């Protein structure tokens, strides 16, 4: 069978099942992307569906508002080790930046948490319109990184409603906790859920509530970090630890 081993010149996202010999219409956004990158009919591209499938094929149609890909083969990739992230509802643009970086590193689920101090922020990232922007930013990050798994976005929650798939591996970033690596030492082979608060920190009553529910405090740095800095740094530490454990 003839095989083209050229590196794909771009990666696109497509909802749904990817199948060999199928032609996929990638939509207007992809057409704009193709124009910016000056792609042509016949160029090799990759297509990810965010559900573990990555296809390889060629551009079969290209127009001002249309780009289509003829799929030549499909690979299935296993998901990375579970890593669940719970972020504060905060400044909208900074939340979007964090979502982009978290997707590039690889997270399993994302949930925004409405802390008391979240409500003093404007404009803040919440509501259905923001969730749509959040997903689009994650898709763009997946395309840029060539990833196979799109994070699942869960509904916004109050601190006492945060989703924790494995309550015994719930990590709360707090300057008063032990070092994060020490906490992770005792969580091998579990599904960590990482939670961190808004600017100004989590209020005492909220901290007490979360600790009563089993959240373990963990310290990331000796300095005060902005929420998006703390988030992307902690996600990176946890993912790196998981990769070492896998090896």
Secondary structure by P-SEA (a helix, b strand, c coil): cccccccccbbbbbcccccccccccccaaaaaaaaaacccccccbbbbccccbbbbbccccccccbbbbbccbbbbbbbccbbbbbbccccaaaaaaaaaaaaaacccbbbbbbcccccccccccccaaaaaaaaaaaaaaaaaacccbbbbbccccccccccccccccbbbbccccccccccccccccbbbbbbbcccccccaaaaaaaaaabbbbbbcccccccaaaaaaaaaaaaaaaaaaaac
